[in-house]
Amino acid sequence: MSQDKDTKPDVKNDTVWTEELLRERRKRASIMAVALLAFIALFFWVTLVKLGANIANRPL
């Protein structure tokens, strides 16, 4: 039961990255980037709308 902590189990990575797999991976990454940017833009827009109403009603 005493196993050296520095030893790692053998992990085989037999994935062969073909052009088709790389193309699909880039496509998924692009879609995720667009979705993230849209989510950030939505938060920014909602923040502007919420703050815009309060800025117009503040005393000068």
PyMOL Python script that loads the backbone (N, CA, C, O; Angstrom):
from pymol import cmd

cmd.read_pdbstr("""\
ATOM      1  N   MET A   1       0.809  -1.190   0.000  1.00  0.00           N
ATOM      2  CA  MET A   1       0.000   0.000   0.000  1.00  0.00           C
ATOM      3  C   MET A   1       0.858   1.262   0.000  1.00  0.00           C
ATOM      4  O   MET A   1       0.336   2.363  -0.181  1.00  0.00           O
ATOM      5  N   SER A   2       2.141   1.119   0.197  1.00  0.00           N
ATOM      6  CA  SER A   2       2.993   2.298   0.149  1.00  0.00           C
ATOM      7  C   SER A   2       3.426   2.521  -1.295  1.00  0.00           C
ATOM      8  O   SER A   2       4.237   1.778  -1.848  1.00  0.00           O
ATOM      9  N   GLN A   3       2.868   3.550  -1.873  1.00  0.00           N
ATOM     10  CA  GLN A   3       3.159   3.846  -3.281  1.00  0.00           C
ATOM     11  C   GLN A   3       3.828   5.204  -3.346  1.00  0.00           C
ATOM     12  O   GLN A   3       3.411   6.138  -2.661  1.00  0.00           O
ATOM     13  N   ASP A   4       4.838   5.317  -4.144  1.00  0.00           N
ATOM     14  CA  ASP A   4       5.555   6.579  -4.280  1.00  0.00           C
ATOM     15  C   ASP A   4       4.638   7.630  -4.901  1.00  0.00           C
ATOM     16  O   ASP A   4       3.995   7.373  -5.919  1.00  0.00           O
ATOM     17  N   LYS A   5       4.579   8.792  -4.298  1.00  0.00           N
ATOM     18  CA  LYS A   5       3.661   9.836  -4.777  1.00  0.00           C
ATOM     19  C   LYS A   5       4.125  10.463  -6.087  1.00  0.00           C
ATOM     20  O   LYS A   5       3.331  11.091  -6.787  1.00  0.00           O
ATOM     21  N   ASP A   6       5.387  10.301  -6.419  1.00  0.00           N
ATOM     22  CA  ASP A   6       5.901  10.897  -7.645  1.00  0.00           C
ATOM     23  C   ASP A   6       5.578  10.083  -8.887  1.00  0.00           C
ATOM     24  O   ASP A   6       5.694  10.589 -10.003  1.00  0.00           O
ATOM     25  N   THR A   7       5.181   8.849  -8.715  1.00  0.00           N
ATOM     26  CA  THR A   7       4.862   8.027  -9.876  1.00  0.00           C
ATOM     27  C   THR A   7       3.442   8.319 -10.332  1.00  0.00           C
ATOM     28  O   THR A   7       2.529   8.480  -9.522  1.00  0.00           O
ATOM     29  N   LYS A   8       3.280   8.382 -11.615  1.00  0.00           N
ATOM     30  CA  LYS A   8       1.973   8.651 -12.201  1.00  0.00           C
ATOM     31  C   LYS A   8       1.511   7.416 -12.962  1.00  0.00           C
ATOM     32  O   LYS A   8       2.330   6.702 -13.541  1.00  0.00           O
ATOM     33  N   PRO A   9       0.222   7.161 -12.965  1.00  0.00           N
ATOM     34  CA  PRO A   9      -0.254   6.020 -13.748  1.00  0.00           C
ATOM     35  C   PRO A   9      -0.052   6.266 -15.237  1.00  0.00           C
ATOM     36  O   PRO A   9      -0.059   7.405 -15.706  1.00  0.00           O
ATOM     37  N   ASP A  10       0.126   5.183 -15.956  1.00  0.00           N
ATOM     38  CA  ASP A  10       0.316   5.296 -17.397  1.00  0.00           C
ATOM     39  C   ASP A  10      -0.985   5.748 -18.055  1.00  0.00           C
ATOM     40  O   ASP A  10      -2.024   5.102 -17.921  1.00  0.00           O
ATOM     41  N   VAL A  11      -0.907   6.858 -18.761  1.00  0.00           N
ATOM     42  CA  VAL A  11      -2.067   7.380 -19.471  1.00  0.00           C
ATOM     43  C   VAL A  11      -1.720   7.382 -20.946  1.00  0.00           C
ATOM     44  O   VAL A  11      -0.742   7.998 -21.371  1.00  0.00           O
ATOM     45  N   LYS A  12      -2.525   6.691 -21.711  1.00  0.00           N
ATOM     46  CA  LYS A  12      -2.278   6.637 -23.146  1.00  0.00           C
ATOM     47  C   LYS A  12      -3.142   7.675 -23.841  1.00  0.00           C
ATOM     48  O   LYS A  12      -4.347   7.760 -23.604  1.00  0.00           O
ATOM     49  N   ASN A  13      -2.527   8.440 -24.679  1.00  0.00           N
ATOM     50  CA  ASN A  13      -3.233   9.437 -25.474  1.00  0.00           C
ATOM     51  C   ASN A  13      -3.033   9.070 -26.934  1.00  0.00           C
ATOM     52  O   ASN A  13      -2.063   9.487 -27.568  1.00  0.00           O
ATOM     53  N   ASP A  14      -3.957   8.290 -27.453  1.00  0.00           N
ATOM     54  CA  ASP A  14      -3.832   7.787 -28.817  1.00  0.00           C
ATOM     55  C   ASP A  14      -4.573   8.641 -29.837  1.00  0.00           C
ATOM     56  O   ASP A  14      -4.799   8.200 -30.964  1.00  0.00           O
ATOM     57  N   THR A  15      -4.960   9.875 -29.451  1.00  0.00           N
ATOM     58  CA  THR A  15      -5.704  10.730 -30.361  1.00  0.00           C
ATOM     59  C   THR A  15      -4.789  11.226 -31.470  1.00  0.00           C
ATOM     60  O   THR A  15      -3.721  11.784 -31.219  1.00  0.00           O
ATOM     61  N   VAL A  16      -5.230  11.013 -32.684  1.00  0.00           N
ATOM     62  CA  VAL A  16      -4.497  11.506 -33.841  1.00  0.00           C
ATOM     63  C   VAL A  16      -5.271  12.702 -34.375  1.00  0.00           C
ATOM     64  O   VAL A  16      -6.421  12.573 -34.794  1.00  0.00           O
ATOM     65  N   TRP A  17      -4.634  13.859 -34.358  1.00  0.00           N
ATOM     66  CA  TRP A  17      -5.309  15.088 -34.790  1.00  0.00           C
ATOM     67  C   TRP A  17      -5.225  15.220 -36.311  1.00  0.00           C
ATOM     68  O   TRP A  17      -4.197  15.601 -36.871  1.00  0.00           O
ATOM     69  N   THR A  18      -6.329  14.896 -36.945  1.00  0.00           N
ATOM     70  CA  THR A  18      -6.394  15.049 -38.392  1.00  0.00           C
ATOM     71  C   THR A  18      -6.836  16.475 -38.703  1.00  0.00           C
ATOM     72  O   THR A  18      -7.248  17.218 -37.813  1.00  0.00           O
ATOM     73  N   GLU A  19      -6.744  16.840 -39.966  1.00  0.00           N
ATOM     74  CA  GLU A  19      -7.172  18.186 -40.379  1.00  0.00           C
ATOM     75  C   GLU A  19      -8.653  18.405 -40.075  1.00  0.00           C
ATOM     76  O   GLU A  19      -9.054  19.496 -39.670  1.00  0.00           O
ATOM     77  N   GLU A  20      -9.455  17.373 -40.272  1.00  0.00           N
ATOM     78  CA  GLU A  20     -10.891  17.489 -40.024  1.00  0.00           C
ATOM     79  C   GLU A  20     -11.182  17.734 -38.546  1.00  0.00           C
ATOM     80  O   GLU A  20     -12.026  18.565 -38.209  1.00  0.00           O
ATOM     81  N   LEU A  21     -10.487  17.012 -37.662  1.00  0.00           N
ATOM     82  CA  LEU A  21     -10.683  17.205 -36.225  1.00  0.00           C
ATOM     83  C   LEU A  21     -10.224  18.594 -35.788  1.00  0.00           C
ATOM     84  O   LEU A  21     -10.880  19.238 -34.969  1.00  0.00           O
ATOM     85  N   LEU A  22      -9.114  19.050 -36.325  1.00  0.00           N
ATOM     86  CA  LEU A  22      -8.628  20.388 -35.990  1.00  0.00           C
ATOM     87  C   LEU A  22      -9.586  21.470 -36.484  1.00  0.00           C
ATOM     88  O   LEU A  22      -9.798  22.475 -35.805  1.00  0.00           O
ATOM     89  N   ARG A  23     -10.160  21.261 -37.664  1.00  0.00           N
ATOM     90  CA  ARG A  23     -11.121  22.221 -38.222  1.00  0.00           C
ATOM     91  C   ARG A  23     -12.365  22.292 -37.342  1.00  0.00           C
ATOM     92  O   ARG A  23     -12.872  23.378 -37.063  1.00  0.00           O
ATOM     93  N   GLU A  24     -12.856  21.127 -36.903  1.00  0.00           N
ATOM     94  CA  GLU A  24     -14.025  21.105 -36.016  1.00  0.00           C
ATOM     95  C   GLU A  24     -13.715  21.756 -34.674  1.00  0.00           C
ATOM     96  O   GLU A  24     -14.555  22.450 -34.100  1.00  0.00           O
ATOM     97  N   ARG A  25     -12.505  21.525 -34.182  1.00  0.00           N
ATOM     98  CA  ARG A  25     -12.101  22.132 -32.902  1.00  0.00           C
ATOM     99  C   ARG A  25     -12.053  23.652 -33.016  1.00  0.00           C
ATOM    100  O   ARG A  25     -12.525  24.360 -32.126  1.00  0.00           O
ATOM    101  N   ARG A  26     -11.480  24.156 -34.115  1.00  0.00           N
ATOM    102  CA  ARG A  26     -11.431  25.609 -34.326  1.00  0.00           C
ATOM    103  C   ARG A  26     -12.827  26.190 -34.459  1.00  0.00           C
ATOM    104  O   ARG A  26     -13.093  27.288 -33.969  1.00  0.00           O
ATOM    105  N   LYS A  27     -13.729  25.456 -35.123  1.00  0.00           N
ATOM    106  CA  LYS A  27     -15.106  25.924 -35.294  1.00  0.00           C
ATOM    107  C   LYS A  27     -15.802  26.032 -33.938  1.00  0.00           C
ATOM    108  O   LYS A  27     -16.476  27.024 -33.662  1.00  0.00           O
ATOM    109  N   ARG A  28     -15.638  25.006 -33.088  1.00  0.00           N
ATOM    110  CA  ARG A  28     -16.234  25.045 -31.747  1.00  0.00           C
ATOM    111  C   ARG A  28     -15.649  26.185 -30.927  1.00  0.00           C
ATOM    112  O   ARG A  28     -16.378  26.860 -30.201  1.00  0.00           O
ATOM    113  N   ALA A  29     -14.351  26.406 -31.031  1.00  0.00           N
ATOM    114  CA  ALA A  29     -13.704  27.483 -30.286  1.00  0.00           C
ATOM    115  C   ALA A  29     -14.228  28.838 -30.759  1.00  0.00           C
ATOM    116  O   ALA A  29     -14.445  29.733 -29.942  1.00  0.00           O
ATOM    117  N   SER A  30     -14.431  28.998 -32.050  1.00  0.00           N
ATOM    118  CA  SER A  30     -14.969  30.253 -32.581  1.00  0.00           C
ATOM    119  C   SER A  30     -16.394  30.493 -32.093  1.00  0.00           C
ATOM    120  O   SER A  30     -16.753  31.614 -31.735  1.00  0.00           O
ATOM    121  N   ILE A  31     -17.197  29.444 -32.082  1.00  0.00           N
ATOM    122  CA  ILE A  31     -18.579  29.577 -31.607  1.00  0.00           C
ATOM    123  C   ILE A  31     -18.591  29.961 -30.136  1.00  0.00           C
ATOM    124  O   ILE A  31     -19.378  30.816 -29.730  1.00  0.00           O
ATOM    125  N   MET A  32     -17.733  29.345 -29.333  1.00  0.00           N
ATOM    126  CA  MET A  32     -17.659  29.681 -27.914  1.00  0.00           C
ATOM    127  C   MET A  32     -17.186  31.112 -27.704  1.00  0.00           C
ATOM    128  O   MET A  32     -17.668  31.788 -26.795  1.00  0.00           O
ATOM    129  N   ALA A  33     -16.255  31.588 -28.523  1.00  0.00           N
ATOM    130  CA  ALA A  33     -15.774  32.964 -28.412  1.00  0.00           C
ATOM    131  C   ALA A  33     -16.891  33.946 -28.736  1.00  0.00           C
ATOM    132  O   ALA A  33     -17.051  34.950 -28.042  1.00  0.00           O
ATOM    133  N   VAL A  34     -17.660  33.670 -29.778  1.00  0.00           N
ATOM    134  CA  VAL A  34     -18.773  34.551 -30.148  1.00  0.00           C
ATOM    135  C   VAL A  34     -19.833  34.547 -29.047  1.00  0.00           C
ATOM    136  O   VAL A  34     -20.378  35.598 -28.708  1.00  0.00           O
ATOM    137  N   ALA A  35     -20.127  33.381 -28.491  1.00  0.00           N
ATOM    138  CA  ALA A  35     -21.115  33.302 -27.406  1.00  0.00           C
ATOM    139  C   ALA A  35     -20.641  34.075 -26.183  1.00  0.00           C
ATOM    140  O   ALA A  35     -21.437  34.767 -25.547  1.00  0.00           O
ATOM    141  N   LEU A  36     -19.370  33.973 -25.844  1.00  0.00           N
ATOM    142  CA  LEU A  36     -18.829  34.706 -24.703  1.00  0.00           C
ATOM    143  C   LEU A  36     -18.888  36.213 -24.939  1.00  0.00           C
ATOM    144  O   LEU A  36     -19.272  36.967 -24.045  1.00  0.00           O
ATOM    145  N   LEU A  37     -18.514  36.646 -26.117  1.00  0.00           N
ATOM    146  CA  LEU A  37     -18.574  38.074 -26.435  1.00  0.00           C
ATOM    147  C   LEU A  37     -20.014  38.593 -26.411  1.00  0.00           C
ATOM    148  O   LEU A  37     -20.256  39.712 -25.959  1.00  0.00           O
ATOM    149  N   ALA A  38     -20.962  37.802 -26.887  1.00  0.00           N
ATOM    150  CA  ALA A  38     -22.369  38.203 -26.846  1.00  0.00           C
ATOM    151  C   ALA A  38     -22.851  38.313 -25.405  1.00  0.00           C
ATOM    152  O   ALA A  38     -23.604  39.229 -25.074  1.00  0.00           O
ATOM    153  N   PHE A  39     -22.430  37.397 -24.552  1.00  0.00           N
ATOM    154  CA  PHE A  39     -22.803  37.427 -23.139  1.00  0.00           C
ATOM    155  C   PHE A  39     -22.230  38.673 -22.458  1.00  0.00           C
ATOM    156  O   PHE A  39     -22.921  39.325 -21.675  1.00  0.00           O
ATOM    157  N   ILE A  40     -20.985  38.999 -22.749  1.00  0.00           N
ATOM    158  CA  ILE A  40     -20.361  40.206 -22.193  1.00  0.00           C
ATOM    159  C   ILE A  40     -21.071  41.449 -22.695  1.00  0.00           C
ATOM    160  O   ILE A  40     -21.326  42.368 -21.918  1.00  0.00           O
ATOM    161  N   ALA A  41     -21.396  41.494 -23.980  1.00  0.00           N
ATOM    162  CA  ALA A  41     -22.103  42.646 -24.547  1.00  0.00           C
ATOM    163  C   ALA A  41     -23.482  42.801 -23.912  1.00  0.00           C
ATOM    164  O   ALA A  41     -23.926  43.924 -23.673  1.00  0.00           O
ATOM    165  N   LEU A  42     -24.159  41.701 -23.638  1.00  0.00           N
ATOM    166  CA  LEU A  42     -25.459  41.754 -22.981  1.00  0.00           C
ATOM    167  C   LEU A  42     -25.341  42.364 -21.593  1.00  0.00           C
ATOM    168  O   LEU A  42     -26.140  43.228 -21.231  1.00  0.00           O
ATOM    169  N   PHE A  43     -24.361  41.933 -20.812  1.00  0.00           N
ATOM    170  CA  PHE A  43     -24.152  42.510 -19.482  1.00  0.00           C
ATOM    171  C   PHE A  43     -23.843  44.002 -19.584  1.00  0.00           C
ATOM    172  O   PHE A  43     -24.370  44.796 -18.804  1.00  0.00           O
ATOM    173  N   PHE A  44     -23.000  44.389 -20.532  1.00  0.00           N
ATOM    174  CA  PHE A  44     -22.650  45.796 -20.714  1.00  0.00           C
ATOM    175  C   PHE A  44     -23.881  46.613 -21.065  1.00  0.00           C
ATOM    176  O   PHE A  44     -24.091  47.687 -20.502  1.00  0.00           O
ATOM    177  N   TRP A  45     -24.697  46.118 -21.987  1.00  0.00           N
ATOM    178  CA  TRP A  45     -25.897  46.824 -22.411  1.00  0.00           C
ATOM    179  C   TRP A  45     -26.886  46.979 -21.257  1.00  0.00           C
ATOM    180  O   TRP A  45     -27.445  48.058 -21.059  1.00  0.00           O
ATOM    181  N   VAL A  46     -27.104  45.914 -20.500  1.00  0.00           N
ATOM    182  CA  VAL A  46     -28.025  45.971 -19.362  1.00  0.00           C
ATOM    183  C   VAL A  46     -27.505  46.960 -18.320  1.00  0.00           C
ATOM    184  O   VAL A  46     -28.293  47.702 -17.733  1.00  0.00           O
ATOM    185  N   THR A  47     -26.205  46.983 -18.082  1.00  0.00           N
ATOM    186  CA  THR A  47     -25.624  47.924 -17.136  1.00  0.00           C
ATOM    187  C   THR A  47     -25.840  49.359 -17.592  1.00  0.00           C
ATOM    188  O   THR A  47     -26.203  50.218 -16.789  1.00  0.00           O
ATOM    189  N   LEU A  48     -25.620  49.622 -18.871  1.00  0.00           N
ATOM    190  CA  LEU A  48     -25.841  50.973 -19.390  1.00  0.00           C
ATOM    191  C   LEU A  48     -27.297  51.394 -19.257  1.00  0.00           C
ATOM    192  O   LEU A  48     -27.578  52.534 -18.887  1.00  0.00           O
ATOM    193  N   VAL A  49     -28.215  50.500 -19.549  1.00  0.00           N
ATOM    194  CA  VAL A  49     -29.638  50.815 -19.452  1.00  0.00           C
ATOM    195  C   VAL A  49     -30.014  51.097 -18.001  1.00  0.00           C
ATOM    196  O   VAL A  49     -30.721  52.067 -17.731  1.00  0.00           O
ATOM    197  N   LYS A  50     -29.562  50.280 -17.075  1.00  0.00           N
ATOM    198  CA  LYS A  50     -29.884  50.467 -15.655  1.00  0.00           C
ATOM    199  C   LYS A  50     -29.277  51.759 -15.122  1.00  0.00           C
ATOM    200  O   LYS A  50     -29.947  52.504 -14.405  1.00  0.00           O
ATOM    201  N   LEU A  51     -28.028  52.035 -15.458  1.00  0.00           N
ATOM    202  CA  LEU A  51     -27.377  53.246 -14.974  1.00  0.00           C
ATOM    203  C   LEU A  51     -27.882  54.488 -15.695  1.00  0.00           C
ATOM    204  O   LEU A  51     -27.934  55.566 -15.102  1.00  0.00           O
ATOM    205  N   GLY A  52     -28.249  54.357 -16.945  1.00  0.00           N
ATOM    206  CA  GLY A  52     -28.706  55.500 -17.733  1.00  0.00           C
ATOM    207  C   GLY A  52     -29.922  56.167 -17.120  1.00  0.00           C
ATOM    208  O   GLY A  52     -30.005  57.395 -17.098  1.00  0.00           O
ATOM    209  N   ALA A  53     -30.860  55.389 -16.625  1.00  0.00           N
ATOM    210  CA  ALA A  53     -32.059  55.957 -16.021  1.00  0.00           C
ATOM    211  C   ALA A  53     -31.717  56.699 -14.747  1.00  0.00           C
ATOM    212  O   ALA A  53     -32.319  57.736 -14.469  1.00  0.00           O
ATOM    213  N   ASN A  54     -30.780  56.210 -13.967  1.00  0.00           N
ATOM    214  CA  ASN A  54     -30.413  56.857 -12.713  1.00  0.00           C
ATOM    215  C   ASN A  54     -29.574  58.113 -12.955  1.00  0.00           C
ATOM    216  O   ASN A  54     -29.685  59.072 -12.192  1.00  0.00           O
ATOM    217  N   ILE A  55     -28.765  58.130 -13.965  1.00  0.00           N
ATOM    218  CA  ILE A  55     -27.944  59.301 -14.244  1.00  0.00           C
ATOM    219  C   ILE A  55     -28.822  60.471 -14.710  1.00  0.00           C
ATOM    220  O   ILE A  55     -28.542  61.622 -14.374  1.00  0.00           O
ATOM    221  N   ALA A  56     -29.858  60.191 -15.464  1.00  0.00           N
ATOM    222  CA  ALA A  56     -30.746  61.246 -15.957  1.00  0.00           C
ATOM    223  C   ALA A  56     -31.534  61.890 -14.821  1.00  0.00           C
ATOM    224  O   ALA A  56     -31.933  63.048 -14.948  1.00  0.00           O
ATOM    225  N   ASN A  57     -31.771  61.196 -13.729  1.00  0.00           N
ATOM    226  CA  ASN A  57     -32.598  61.701 -12.629  1.00  0.00           C
ATOM    227  C   ASN A  57     -31.775  62.227 -11.448  1.00  0.00           C
ATOM    228  O   ASN A  57     -32.353  62.505 -10.398  1.00  0.00           O
ATOM    229  N   ARG A  58     -30.491  62.371 -11.570  1.00  0.00           N
ATOM    230  CA  ARG A  58     -29.691  62.810 -10.434  1.00  0.00           C
ATOM    231  C   ARG A  58     -29.727  64.330 -10.296  1.00  0.00           C
ATOM    232  O   ARG A  58     -29.860  65.041 -11.292  1.00  0.00           O
ATOM    233  N   PRO A  59     -29.611  64.828  -9.074  1.00  0.00           N
ATOM    234  CA  PRO A  59     -29.580  66.287  -8.874  1.00  0.00           C
ATOM    235  C   PRO A  59     -28.233  66.859  -9.314  1.00  0.00           C
ATOM    236  O   PRO A  59     -27.195  66.225  -9.121  1.00  0.00           O
ATOM    237  N   LEU A  60     -28.246  68.025  -9.890  1.00  0.00           N
ATOM    238  CA  LEU A  60     -27.005  68.656 -10.359  1.00  0.00           C
ATOM    239  C   LEU A  60     -26.527  69.700  -9.409  1.00  0.00           C
ATOM    240  O   LEU A  60     -25.497  70.329  -9.650  1.00  0.00           O
TER     241      LEU A  60
END
""", "prot")
cmd.dss("prot")
cmd.show_as("cartoon", "prot")
cmd.util.cbc("prot")
cmd.orient("prot")
